[in-house]
């Protein structure tokens, strides 16, 4: 199923999130690691919220993703069913924000 997701990035975690997204830690996670990395590359910041789209087959939306990655880095996570091909709203690239945070740490 395809979801639109919105959440708030926890303060002070951007550099660590970037590290695990780029060093293979998340990408090696099965079955959803590659989708998490792709989702974070698509994610955008809109005001205080981060928005992304994600494909997930858990019985509870993003159950495994939240248990393994998202709950460590985000709060107020809301996932809503979306049609295939749905895209996040216009916003600033989350990936660029994470890269800047990692470069500054």
LOLUM-208953 format. One record per atom (N, C-alpha, C): residue number from 1; atom name; x, y, z. Coordinates in pm, 1 decimal. Example, Ala and Ser with C-alpha at 12.3 -4.5 7.8 and 13.67 -1.06 7.14 Angstrom:
BEGIN
1|N|1319.0|-569.0|780.0
1|CA|1230.0|-450.0|780.0
1|C|1320.0|-330.0|780.0
2|N|1285.0|-225.0|708.0
2|CA|1367.0|-106.0|714.0
2|C|1290.0|3.0|787.0
END
This chain:
BEGIN
1|N|82.9|-116.7|0.0
1|CA|0.0|0.0|0.0
1|C|88.2|124.1|0.0
2|N|39.5|228.5|-60.0
2|CA|113.6|353.5|-71.7
2|C|60.5|452.7|32.1
3|N|152.3|523.2|99.8
3|CA|114.3|615.9|206.4
3|C|177.3|752.6|185.0
4|N|102.5|854.6|226.9
4|CA|157.5|988.6|247.7
4|C|187.5|996.5|395.9
5|N|307.3|1041.7|428.0
5|CA|350.3|1045.6|567.4
5|C|393.7|1187.2|601.7
6|N|360.2|1228.9|723.8
6|CA|411.2|1355.2|775.3
6|C|455.9|1332.8|919.1
7|N|558.2|1404.7|959.4
7|CA|614.6|1388.3|1092.5
7|C|700.4|1509.7|1124.4
8|N|751.8|1511.6|1245.5
8|CA|845.4|1617.1|1287.6
8|C|979.3|1551.9|1319.7
9|N|1084.9|1608.9|1265.2
9|CA|1219.8|1559.5|1292.7
9|C|1257.6|1599.4|1435.2
10|N|1306.0|1503.4|1511.7
10|CA|1349.0|1532.7|1648.9
10|C|1469.7|1627.7|1644.2
11|N|1479.7|1719.7|1736.3
11|CA|1594.6|1810.6|1740.2
11|C|1725.3|1734.0|1761.0
12|N|1828.4|1776.5|1690.8
12|CA|1962.5|1723.4|1712.0
12|C|1992.1|1586.4|1653.6
13|N|1902.8|1531.5|1570.2
13|CA|1924.7|1396.0|1518.4
13|C|1957.4|1391.6|1369.4
14|N|1956.3|1504.1|1302.5
14|CA|1971.8|1506.1|1156.9
14|C|2102.6|1441.8|1111.3
15|N|2213.3|1474.0|1176.0
15|CA|2342.4|1418.9|1134.1
15|C|2345.4|1266.8|1150.1
16|N|2291.2|1215.6|1259.7
16|CA|2288.5|1070.6|1281.3
16|C|2197.3|1001.7|1180.8
17|N|2082.4|1061.3|1150.5
17|CA|1993.5|1003.2|1049.8
17|C|2064.2|997.9|915.3
18|N|2132.1|1104.6|876.9
18|CA|2204.8|1104.6|750.5
18|C|2311.3|994.4|749.4
19|N|2381.7|979.5|859.8
19|CA|2488.3|877.8|866.2
19|C|2432.0|739.0|840.1
20|N|2323.7|701.5|907.7
20|CA|2273.3|564.9|890.3
20|C|2204.0|544.9|755.5
21|N|2159.2|654.6|694.1
21|CA|2100.5|643.9|560.4
21|C|2207.1|629.2|452.6
22|N|2327.6|679.2|478.5
22|CA|2432.1|677.8|375.2
22|C|2541.5|573.9|397.6
23|N|2550.3|518.0|517.0
23|CA|2658.9|421.4|540.7
23|C|2617.6|275.8|518.6
24|N|2494.5|254.0|473.7
24|CA|2447.2|118.8|447.1
24|C|2369.2|56.1|561.0
25|N|2369.9|118.2|677.8
25|CA|2298.9|61.6|792.9
25|C|2152.2|37.1|759.7
26|N|2084.7|137.9|707.7
26|CA|1942.2|124.3|676.5
26|C|1923.0|43.5|548.8
27|N|2003.5|67.6|448.3
27|CA|1986.8|-1.9|319.3
27|C|1995.1|-153.3|334.0
28|N|2072.8|-203.4|430.0
28|CA|2086.1|-348.3|451.7
28|C|1968.6|-408.0|528.7
29|N|1887.1|-323.4|586.1
29|CA|1773.1|-370.2|665.8
29|C|1669.6|-435.0|575.2
30|N|1623.4|-550.9|611.2
30|CA|1523.0|-621.8|531.8
30|C|1394.0|-633.1|609.1
31|N|1283.2|-618.0|543.9
31|CA|1266.0|-607.6|398.8
31|C|1256.8|-465.1|347.0
32|N|1264.5|-364.3|434.4
32|CA|1225.2|-229.5|395.3
32|C|1336.6|-126.4|388.3
33|N|1459.6|-164.1|409.7
33|CA|1568.7|-67.3|411.9
33|C|1580.9|16.9|287.0
34|N|1585.0|-44.3|168.5
34|CA|1596.2|37.1|47.6
34|C|1478.8|135.0|30.1
35|N|1358.9|94.8|69.2
35|CA|1243.2|185.1|58.7
35|C|1254.3|300.6|157.5
36|N|1306.3|276.2|276.9
36|CA|1326.7|384.5|373.1
36|C|1424.4|486.2|316.8
37|N|1536.7|440.3|262.8
37|CA|1635.5|532.2|205.7
37|C|1572.8|612.1|91.3
38|N|1502.7|545.3|1.8
38|CA|1437.9|614.4|-110.6
38|C|1334.6|715.1|-60.6
39|N|1260.1|678.0|41.6
39|CA|1159.2|768.6|97.2
39|C|1223.0|893.0|156.2
40|N|1333.2|876.7|225.8
40|CA|1400.7|992.5|285.0
40|C|1463.0|1080.9|177.3
41|N|1503.7|1022.4|65.7
41|CA|1554.4|1103.5|-46.3
41|C|1442.5|1185.7|-109.6
42|N|1318.9|1134.7|-106.8
42|CA|1203.4|1206.4|-161.3
42|C|1145.9|1307.6|-63.3
43|N|1176.6|1294.2|63.6
43|CA|1113.1|1374.2|168.3
43|C|1145.9|1522.1|154.5
44|N|1049.1|1602.7|196.5
44|CA|1065.8|1747.8|195.3
44|C|1024.0|1804.9|329.9
45|N|1085.1|1916.7|364.6
45|CA|1045.6|1991.1|483.6
45|C|948.6|2099.3|440.8
46|N|837.2|2105.8|511.6
46|CA|736.1|2208.4|488.5
46|C|706.8|2268.8|625.0
47|N|760.2|2386.0|649.4
47|CA|748.6|2443.5|783.0
47|C|820.5|2354.8|882.5
48|N|752.0|2316.5|988.6
48|CA|810.1|2231.1|1092.5
48|C|793.3|2082.8|1063.5
49|N|722.1|2049.4|956.9
49|CA|693.5|1909.0|926.7
49|C|779.3|1857.0|812.2
50|N|800.9|1725.4|815.1
50|CA|864.5|1653.9|705.2
50|C|755.1|1570.3|639.9
51|N|751.4|1572.5|507.1
51|CA|651.4|1497.2|431.5
51|C|722.8|1402.9|335.9
52|N|669.9|1281.6|321.7
52|CA|723.1|1188.0|224.1
52|C|615.0|1089.1|184.4
53|N|644.2|1011.9|80.8
53|CA|556.8|903.1|39.6
53|C|634.1|773.5|56.2
54|N|560.3|667.8|82.7
54|CA|627.0|540.4|108.2
54|C|534.0|424.5|74.9
55|N|592.8|318.1|23.4
55|CA|520.2|194.3|1.2
55|C|550.4|103.0|118.6
56|N|445.0|44.3|176.6
56|CA|461.2|-40.5|294.2
56|C|358.0|-152.5|289.0
57|N|399.4|-271.8|328.1
57|CA|309.3|-386.7|327.5
57|C|284.6|-441.3|467.8
58|N|320.0|-366.9|571.8
58|CA|294.6|-409.0|709.8
58|C|144.0|-408.0|736.0
59|N|95.6|-494.9|824.1
59|CA|-47.2|-492.7|857.5
59|C|-87.9|-359.6|922.3
60|N|1.1|-299.9|999.6
60|CA|-16.3|-165.8|1053.7
60|C|78.5|-75.9|975.5
61|N|30.1|35.1|916.5
61|CA|116.7|118.5|832.6
61|C|247.6|157.2|901.2
62|N|357.6|131.3|832.0
62|CA|493.5|166.4|874.6
62|C|535.2|100.6|1006.0
63|N|475.0|-8.9|1040.2
63|CA|503.7|-75.7|1167.5
63|C|652.4|-109.7|1181.9
64|N|708.2|-178.5|1086.0
64|CA|849.2|-217.2|1094.8
64|C|940.6|-96.6|1078.0
65|N|906.2|-7.5|986.4
65|CA|986.5|111.7|962.4
65|C|995.9|197.1|1088.9
66|N|883.8|211.5|1158.2
66|CA|882.6|290.2|1281.9
66|C|964.2|221.9|1390.7
67|N|949.5|91.7|1404.1
67|CA|1020.1|19.4|1509.4
67|C|1171.1|21.5|1489.1
68|N|1214.4|23.1|1364.9
68|CA|1357.8|13.6|1337.4
68|C|1427.1|146.8|1311.1
69|N|1355.4|246.1|1259.7
69|CA|1420.0|373.1|1223.9
69|C|1337.5|494.5|1266.0
70|N|1218.0|506.7|1214.7
70|CA|1145.8|633.6|1223.3
70|C|1119.2|682.7|1364.6
71|N|1082.2|597.2|1456.4
71|CA|1051.6|644.0|1591.8
71|C|1174.5|699.0|1664.2
72|N|1293.7|663.7|1620.0
72|CA|1417.6|719.7|1678.9
72|C|1441.2|862.0|1633.0
73|N|1390.5|897.0|1515.3
73|CA|1425.5|1024.6|1453.8
73|C|1308.5|1120.4|1434.7
74|N|1186.9|1071.3|1443.2
74|CA|1069.3|1154.4|1418.3
74|C|967.7|1141.7|1531.4
75|N|886.4|1246.0|1547.2
75|CA|771.9|1243.8|1637.3
75|C|647.8|1277.0|1555.4
76|N|532.8|1257.0|1615.8
76|CA|404.6|1294.9|1555.1
76|C|388.3|1237.8|1413.2
77|N|422.5|1111.2|1396.9
77|CA|415.5|1046.0|1265.8
77|C|269.9|1012.7|1232.2
78|N|228.1|1056.5|1114.5
78|CA|93.9|1027.6|1064.0
78|C|109.5|969.6|924.2
79|N|53.1|851.4|901.7
79|CA|56.5|786.4|769.6
79|C|-86.9|769.9|721.6
80|N|-114.6|819.5|601.1
80|CA|-248.1|810.7|543.0
80|C|-239.0|743.4|406.9
81|N|-333.0|656.5|379.4
81|CA|-335.7|588.7|250.0
81|C|-336.9|692.5|138.6
82|N|-264.4|663.3|31.8
82|CA|-255.2|755.0|-82.5
82|C|-256.4|673.2|-210.7
83|N|-299.5|732.9|-319.0
83|CA|-297.1|660.5|-445.6
83|C|-153.2|638.3|-492.0
84|N|-131.7|532.1|-569.2
84|CA|0.1|511.0|-628.4
84|C|37.8|634.9|-708.2
85|N|162.5|672.1|-701.4
85|CA|210.0|789.0|-774.0
85|C|194.1|918.7|-697.3
86|N|135.0|914.7|-577.1
86|CA|122.9|1035.5|-495.5
86|C|261.8|1087.1|-462.9
87|N|272.8|1216.3|-453.3
87|CA|401.9|1279.3|-424.0
87|C|387.0|1370.4|-304.0
88|N|496.1|1397.2|-233.0
88|CA|488.9|1491.7|-121.9
88|C|464.7|1633.0|-175.9
89|N|422.1|1726.2|-90.6
89|CA|402.5|1864.4|-136.0
89|C|536.6|1929.2|-170.3
90|N|531.0|2046.3|-225.6
90|CA|653.3|2122.6|-252.4
90|C|716.5|2161.8|-119.4
91|N|848.1|2156.2|-114.3
91|CA|918.4|2194.5|7.3
91|C|1067.9|2182.3|-12.5
92|N|1141.9|2208.7|92.9
92|CA|1287.9|2199.4|89.9
92|C|1328.7|2054.0|107.6
93|N|1424.8|2009.5|33.1
93|CA|1472.7|1872.2|40.5
93|C|1521.0|1838.0|181.8
94|N|1462.8|1734.5|240.3
94|CA|1510.6|1687.7|369.2
94|C|1653.6|1636.4|355.8
95|N|1683.4|1569.5|245.6
95|CA|1817.2|1513.7|224.6
95|C|1922.9|1624.8|231.5
96|N|1894.9|1738.4|168.8
96|CA|1988.7|1851.6|173.1
96|C|2006.8|1900.1|317.2
97|N|1898.2|1906.0|391.7
97|CA|1906.2|1946.6|532.7
97|C|1992.6|1848.5|612.5
98|N|1970.5|1718.8|590.8
98|CA|2048.4|1617.9|662.7
98|C|2196.3|1627.0|627.4
99|N|2226.9|1646.7|500.2
99|CA|2365.1|1659.5|454.9
99|C|2431.8|1779.7|520.6
100|N|2361.7|1892.8|525.7
100|CA|2416.9|2012.4|590.0
100|C|2444.7|1987.7|738.6
101|N|2352.7|1919.0|804.2
101|CA|2371.1|1888.6|945.6
101|C|2491.1|1797.0|966.2
102|N|2507.0|1699.2|878.5
102|CA|2619.8|1606.3|890.0
102|C|2752.3|1678.7|864.2
103|N|2752.9|1770.2|769.6
103|CA|2875.2|1843.3|737.2
103|C|2914.6|1936.7|850.9
104|N|2816.2|1983.7|925.9
104|CA|2843.4|2075.7|1035.6
104|C|2875.8|2008.1|1167.5
105|N|2865.7|1876.5|1171.1
105|CA|2889.3|1807.5|1299.0
105|C|3032.5|1763.5|1313.3
END
